[in-house]
Amino acid sequence: MMSLESLLEKMWVDYCQLNPAAKRIYDLFVAKGETVLNDHIALRTFNHPRLGIESLAKHFKKLGYVEKNDYVFVEKKLYAKHYEHPNTDMPKIFISELELEKVSPFVRDTVNKLVDQIPQSVIDSETFAMSGRPWPMTYSLYSELAKESEYASWVAAYGFRPNHFTVNINKLKNFDDITELNDFIKANGYVLNKSGGEVKGTKADYLEQSSTMASEIPVQFDDGTHNIPGCYYEFAKRYPLENGKLYQGFVAKSADKIFESTNKMQ
């Protein structure tokens, strides 16, 4: 079985290939003498019987991850869980799924047809979390899905791979304040997600988050190559609970806005 370190490294390489801007931002931190640690990795899927959260979680559970909290996003028709490893230096894993019973028949039927084309061996593979798109996809179908659910269109276009990695601000030496970090990112030419404000959450929530907007990258569809939003880079600052330990969960109302980092930039 692949080691956790090897799997996470392969996921990072896949993510950077899809999101070169994240690697450039990572390098900016390194150039300032930082050791960048990852707070969490986010993955997306559908709650189809073959593809629910567990289809991705099972591979991490074999490597020691434990299920912690769950989250509901009513407006976006999403449900999510997060997982933690006993070694707190390992990133948390945040897995969300689109609730197919709550979407239109068009989206549900489209997803069902896509899922029917996935070999079980792909889902059972220990590298399923970065296996990419396992079905044919046209840009016209992607565009139709995006009209109802940006989330559904993203998974249809990219398949299974990290949607974002997250800089752990608590482990940085030069940035203690998320606003200061945001200013650094913007000064280097990157656009932040402003939905709900550049900083999502407060000290009172025990978690502050911000993220870049996903850069548009060329994606090969069956009907040509088109530029669409790829992945984004997130930044998270955690605060201590009353017991003195840093809060390790997520805040649904903040994550709801973070999801919009893969929306098309107007």
C-alpha positions in Angstrom: 0.0 0.0 0.0 1.2 3.5 -0.8 2.4 5.5 2.2 0.3 8.6 3.2 3.3 10.8 2.5 3.6 9.5 -1.0 -0.1 9.9 -1.7 -0.1 13.5 -0.4 2.9 14.3 -2.5 1.4 12.9 -5.7 -1.8 14.8 -4.9 0.2 18.1 -4.5 2.0 17.5 -7.9 -1.4 16.8 -9.6 -2.9 19.9 -8.0 0.1 22.1 -9.1 -0.1 20.9 -12.6 -3.8 21.9 -12.7 -3.1 25.1 -10.8 0.3 26.6 -11.6 -0.6 29.8 -9.7 -0.7 27.8 -6.4 2.9 26.7 -7.0 4.0 30.2 -7.7 2.3 31.5 -4.5 3.9 28.6 -2.6 7.3 29.7 -4.0 6.6 33.3 -2.9 6.3 32.0 0.7 9.4 29.8 0.4 11.3 32.8 -0.9 10.4 34.6 2.3 12.0 31.8 4.4 8.7 30.1 5.2 8.1 26.4 5.6 4.6 26.0 4.2 2.4 23.4 5.9 -1.0 22.3 4.5 -4.1 22.8 6.7 -6.4 20.7 4.6 -7.1 19.3 1.2 -10.6 19.5 -0.3 -12.2 16.9 -2.6 -15.5 16.9 -4.5 -17.8 14.1 -5.5 -21.5 13.2 -6.0 -23.7 11.3 -3.5 -24.3 8.6 -6.1 -24.3 5.1 -4.5 -21.0 4.3 -6.2 -19.4 7.7 -5.6 -20.4 9.2 -2.3 -18.1 10.7 0.3 -17.1 7.2 1.4 -15.7 6.3 -2.0 -12.9 8.8 -1.4 -12.8 8.6 2.4 -12.1 4.9 2.5 -8.6 5.3 1.0 -7.7 7.9 3.7 -9.2 5.8 6.5 -6.9 2.9 5.6 -4.0 5.4 6.2 -5.2 6.3 9.6 -7.7 9.2 9.1 -10.8 9.4 11.3 -14.2 11.0 10.5 -14.9 14.1 12.6 -17.6 16.6 11.8 -20.2 16.9 9.0 -21.6 20.0 7.3 -24.7 21.0 5.3 -24.8 23.6 2.5 -28.5 24.0 1.8 -28.3 26.6 -1.0 -25.6 24.7 -2.9 -27.3 21.3 -2.2 -24.0 20.0 -0.8 -23.1 17.8 2.2 -19.6 17.4 3.5 -17.5 15.6 6.2 -14.0 16.3 7.4 -11.3 13.7 8.5 -8.3 14.1 10.7 -5.1 12.1 11.1 -3.6 11.2 14.6 -0.4 12.9 13.4 -1.6 16.6 13.5 1.1 17.6 11.0 -0.9 15.7 8.3 -3.5 17.9 6.6 -7.2 17.4 7.3 -9.3 16.0 4.4 -12.5 17.8 3.6 -14.8 15.8 1.2 -18.1 17.3 -0.1 -20.8 15.7 -2.3 -23.6 17.1 -4.5 -27.0 15.8 -3.2 -28.4 14.4 -6.4 -31.9 14.0 -5.0 -32.1 17.8 -4.7 -31.0 18.8 -8.2 -33.0 18.9 -11.4 -33.7 15.7 -13.4 -31.3 17.0 -16.1 -28.3 17.2 -13.7 -29.2 13.9 -11.9 -29.6 12.0 -15.2 -26.4 13.4 -16.6 -24.4 12.4 -13.5 -25.9 9.0 -13.5 -24.8 8.5 -17.1 -21.3 9.7 -16.3 -21.0 7.4 -13.2 -22.1 4.4 -15.3 -18.9 4.8 -17.3 -16.5 4.5 -14.4 -14.8 1.1 -14.0 -15.0 -0.1 -10.4 -11.2 -0.6 -10.5 -10.8 3.2 -10.7 -13.0 3.8 -7.6 -11.1 1.1 -5.7 -7.7 2.4 -6.7 -5.6 3.9 -3.8 -5.0 6.9 -6.1 -8.7 7.5 -6.8 -8.4 11.0 -5.1 -6.2 12.2 -8.0 -7.4 9.9 -10.8 -8.8 12.7 -12.9 -11.8 12.6 -15.2 -13.0 9.0 -15.9 -15.6 9.8 -18.5 -15.9 11.6 -21.9 -17.1 15.2 -21.6 -18.1 17.9 -24.0 -17.8 21.7 -23.4 -21.4 22.1 -24.3 -22.5 19.6 -21.6 -20.2 21.2 -19.1 -21.7 24.6 -19.9 -25.3 23.3 -19.5 -24.4 21.8 -16.1 -22.8 25.1 -15.0 -26.1 26.9 -15.5 -27.6 25.0 -12.6 -24.6 23.9 -10.5 -21.1 25.2 -10.8 -20.1 22.3 -8.5 -21.5 19.7 -10.8 -19.8 21.2 -13.8 -16.4 21.3 -12.1 -16.5 17.6 -11.2 -17.8 16.7 -14.6 -14.9 18.5 -16.2 -12.1 17.5 -13.8 -13.2 14.3 -12.2 -11.5 13.3 -9.0 -8.6 15.4 -7.8 -7.8 18.0 -5.2 -10.0 21.0 -5.5 -7.7 23.0 -3.3 -4.8 22.9 -0.8 -4.7 25.3 2.1 -1.8 27.2 3.6 -1.7 26.8 7.4 -1.2 30.5 8.5 -0.6 29.4 12.2 2.7 27.7 11.0 4.0 30.7 9.1 6.7 32.9 10.7 6.2 36.2 8.8 2.4 36.3 8.6 0.3 36.2 11.8 -2.6 38.2 10.4 -4.8 36.9 7.6 -5.5 40.5 6.3 -1.7 41.1 6.0 -1.3 37.8 4.2 -4.2 38.7 1.8 -2.4 42.0 1.0 0.8 40.1 0.2 -1.1 37.8 -2.2 -2.8 40.7 -3.9 0.4 42.7 -4.1 1.8 39.8 -6.2 -1.0 40.0 -8.7 -3.4 37.4 -7.5 -7.2 37.9 -7.3 -8.9 36.9 -4.0 -12.5 35.5 -3.7 -14.5 38.5 -2.4 -17.8 36.6 -1.9 -18.9 37.3 1.7 -15.7 39.5 2.1 -12.1 38.6 1.5 -11.9 37.1 5.0 -14.5 34.5 5.7 -15.2 33.8 9.4 -14.0 35.6 12.5 -11.9 35.0 15.6 -15.2 34.3 17.3 -15.8 31.4 14.9 -12.2 30.2 15.8 -11.4 30.1 12.0 -10.6 32.8 9.4 -10.3 31.8 5.8 -9.5 33.4 2.4 -8.7 32.1 -1.0 -7.6 33.0 -4.5 -10.1 32.8 -7.4 -9.4 29.8 -9.5 -7.4 30.7 -12.7 -8.9 29.7 -16.0 -6.9 26.9 -17.6 -7.2 25.1 -21.0 -9.1 21.8 -20.7 -9.4 19.3 -23.4 -13.0 18.4 -24.1 -14.4 16.1 -26.8 -15.5 19.2 -28.7 -12.3 21.2 -28.4 -10.1 22.9 -25.8 -11.7 25.6 -23.7 -10.5 27.7 -20.8 -12.5 27.1 -17.6 -11.8 27.7 -13.8 -9.4 25.2 -12.4 -8.3 25.0 -8.7 -7.6 27.6 -6.1 -5.3 28.1 -3.1 -6.8 28.7 0.3 -5.4 30.3 3.5 -6.6 29.4 7.0 -5.9 30.9 10.4 -7.2 28.9 13.4 -7.8 30.1 17.0 -7.7 28.3 20.3 -10.8 27.0 22.0 -11.5 27.5 25.7 -9.4 24.4 26.4 -6.4 26.1 24.7 -6.3 23.7 21.7 -6.7 25.1 18.2 -10.1 24.6 16.6 -9.8 21.9 14.0 -13.3 22.0 12.3 -14.8 24.1 9.6 -17.5 26.8 9.5 -20.3 26.0 7.1 -21.3 29.6 6.3 -17.6 30.4 5.5 -17.0 27.3 3.5 -20.2 28.1 1.5 -18.5 31.2 0.2 -15.1 29.5 -0.3 -16.9 27.0 -2.7 -17.4 30.0 -5.0 -13.7 30.3 -5.7 -14.2 28.1 -8.7 -16.9 30.3 -10.1 -16.1 32.1 -13.4 -14.6 35.5 -12.8 -16.7 38.2 -14.2 
